[in-house]
């Protein structure tokens, strides 16, 4: 049997409600806020795989999958496991879903300290051009552009070049 509690006793209400309550009048509506201010406060949301515990962002580009093809994920995780990292440490984003998003958007959302671009031109992220496998520090983030995972699967030399830099990245 359920009993509904109804009271207007100030002492009882003080015990039941520990949060401050405020009365909001309808004098100010959202329509009065300038639209530019609303746009500046919007946060871009990203779908990603992993838990981002090490603030290590991996950007891949796969137009055939929503996130990442299972074989590509397997390849990527083997590489990262060799560095002592697991999926919990990483955030893997399919950039194909977010073309036009800038480095600053990604940095703000993921708070990343390392960013690896797999087959993605850094200039798409509004970054300066970067040579392949030549890490650079950009606004407190170590950034490395490298070959796409599919290129590395078919070209052992590219895979070796990538690994020689990634193991210390």
Secondary structure, DSSP 8 states (H G I E B T S, - for coil): ---------HHHHHHH--S------TTS-GGGS-HHHHHHT-------BS--TT-EEEEE--TTSSS--HHHHHHHHHHHHHTT--GGGEEEEEGGGSTT--HHHHHHHH--SEEEEES--GGGGT-----TT--EEETTEEEEEE--HHHHHH-HHHHHHHHHHHTT-
